[in-house]
Amino acid sequence: IDKDPARSGRPLFLFGHSRGATPAMSVAARLGARVLKLYLASSDAPVFGQPSPFQGLSERFKREGDIGLLKWFVSLDPNKMMVEICRAVESGEMKIEDAPFVNDMMKLMRKQYKDAIFPDMGKDLEGVCSPILAFRPEMDATCSRAGTERWKEWTSASDRSRAKTVVGATHMGCLGPQQIDGQEECIMIKEILKDMAKVMAEA
């Protein structure tokens, strides 16, 4: 962050989506009050005293293998093509290697979620002093209302932290545009930019 001297010491906003919420929290813990606000999406907060949720996913996919990993991934953002591919792989009609796109995707997913590095909850993830605005995509089965609200427990600025639901959005779809009155716009990003402007005006 500070590699460019012109940016050294400047206040920051941090954004983390899905698994990215963990490194965003870790960086915020190290930078303290320099982080004006954290924006987290598509990720339940961990529970104090329990292992990282990503440790649980890694152990699960080592038990279930590629089909378990594929089914879980498709559930995050289901579409007709991926649901059909998943069905064909599960039934034995095709192999993952038969579809280059799926094969490449699974190689990445194995690294990120199966053979994964996950945080040491006693050292790598601490509470922060920055307020948090957390977003829960309504159609994301991996992200609960209670889990999104739980991010408030990870900051000393809980009174200035909020949890919001992105109506009709999926795990990945919350990052893209939605149709609003005939126009396409990303509701979540628009909300984040509006909030950032407010924080900067008050700083």
TASULRA-V15746 format. One record per run of one state. SS is the DSSP state (helix for helix, strand for strand, loop for the rest). FROM is the first residue (numbers start at 1). LEN is the number of residues. If there is no record, write none. Layout:
ss:from:len
SS:FROM:LEN
SS:FROM:LEN
This chain:
ss:from:len
loop:1:4
helix:5:3
loop:8:4
strand:12:6
loop:18:2
helix:20:15
strand:35:7
loop:42:11
helix:53:24
loop:77:3
helix:80:12
loop:92:4
helix:96:3
loop:99:1
helix:100:15
loop:115:13
strand:128:1
loop:129:2
strand:131:7
loop:138:7
helix:145:10
strand:155:1
loop:156:2
helix:158:3
loop:161:1
strand:162:5
loop:167:6
helix:173:3
loop:176:2
strand:178:3
loop:181:2
strand:183:3
loop:186:1
helix:187:16
loop:203:1
